[in-house]
Amino acid sequence: MSDSTSRITGNEAPAPSPAVGVPASSAPRASADPFSRTSYAKSLNRGYGDAMGRGLELAMTLVFMVAIGRLADFVFGTYPICTIVFSILGFAGITVKLFFGYDLEMRKHEENAIWNRKSESA
């Protein structure tokens, strides 16, 4: 069975923006084309990169803090206590860091939002 949706009118990919292949000096300085494949791909890939970076940061912080806790337990002879304390501190620290990073990113996004723009006719 084949999917015939690709042959239905109106299901085509958007045409590339007219600025593609035009030197930057002669390209108009208008806002970004929302249907531009290159800007969409760049923002999508940046989003994947940010998410992978945050996930890796979360995992490596927990691994590092558990390793420090295990080492402290080995030195002091208190096996589960330092491992638990350091893992909780690591998780709490990375959670706070990710929360504040998200909050800062959303504030920047809100500053550029259309409802926060000043009107030009004022």
C-alpha positions in Angstrom: 0.0 0.0 0.0 1.3 3.4 -0.8 0.4 6.7 0.8 -1.2 9.1 -1.8 -1.2 12.2 0.4 1.9 13.5 -1.2 0.0 13.9 -4.5 -2.8 15.9 -3.0 -2.8 19.6 -4.0 -1.8 21.9 -1.1 0.5 19.3 0.5 3.6 20.6 -1.1 6.6 21.9 0.8 6.8 25.7 1.0 8.9 27.4 -1.7 12.3 28.7 -0.6 12.4 32.3 0.3 13.6 34.7 -2.4 16.7 35.7 -0.4 18.2 32.2 -0.7 21.3 32.5 -2.9 21.2 36.3 -3.0 24.2 38.1 -1.5 23.5 39.5 1.9 24.3 43.1 0.8 21.4 43.0 -1.7 19.0 41.0 0.3 16.1 42.9 1.9 16.3 43.4 5.7 12.8 42.2 6.5 11.9 39.8 9.2 12.7 36.1 8.8 10.5 34.1 6.5 8.5 31.7 8.7 8.4 29.2 5.9 12.2 29.3 5.2 13.6 25.8 5.4 17.0 26.9 6.4 15.9 29.0 9.4 13.6 26.3 10.5 16.3 23.7 10.3 18.8 25.9 12.2 16.4 26.5 15.0 15.3 22.9 15.1 18.9 21.7 15.3 19.8 24.4 17.9 16.8 23.1 20.0 18.1 19.5 19.7 21.6 20.6 20.7 20.3 22.6 23.7 18.2 19.6 24.9 21.1 17.2 24.5 23.4 19.5 26.3 21.0 19.9 29.2 20.4 16.2 29.4 24.1 15.4 29.4 24.7 18.1 32.0 22.0 16.6 34.2 23.3 13.0 33.9 27.0 13.9 34.3 26.3 16.1 37.4 24.5 13.2 39.1 27.3 10.7 38.2 30.0 13.1 39.4 28.2 13.8 42.7 27.5 10.1 43.3 31.2 9.4 42.7 32.3 12.1 45.2 29.8 10.6 47.7 31.2 7.1 47.2 34.7 8.4 47.6 33.7 10.3 50.8 32.0 7.1 52.1 35.1 5.1 51.4 37.3 7.6 53.3 35.0 8.1 56.3 33.6 4.6 56.4 29.9 5.8 56.3 28.8 3.9 53.2 25.3 5.0 52.2 25.2 8.4 54.0 27.6 10.5 51.8 26.4 8.9 48.6 22.8 9.8 49.4 23.6 13.3 50.6 25.8 14.2 47.6 23.4 12.7 45.1 20.5 14.8 46.6 22.7 17.9 46.7 23.7 17.3 43.1 20.2 16.8 41.9 18.9 19.8 43.8 21.7 22.0 42.4 21.3 21.0 38.8 17.5 21.4 39.2 17.9 24.9 40.4 20.4 25.7 37.7 18.1 24.4 35.0 15.2 26.3 36.4 17.0 29.6 36.5 18.4 29.0 33.0 14.9 28.2 31.7 13.5 31.3 33.4 16.1 33.5 31.9 15.5 32.0 28.4 11.8 32.6 28.8 12.3 36.2 29.9 14.4 36.9 26.8 11.7 35.2 24.7 9.0 37.4 26.3 10.9 40.6 25.7 10.8 39.9 22.0 7.2 38.8 21.9 4.8 40.6 19.8 2.6 41.7 22.7 5.6 43.5 24.3 6.6 45.5 21.2 6.1 49.2 21.3 3.8 50.6 18.7 5.4 52.7 16.0 2.5 55.1 15.7 2.7 56.4 19.3 
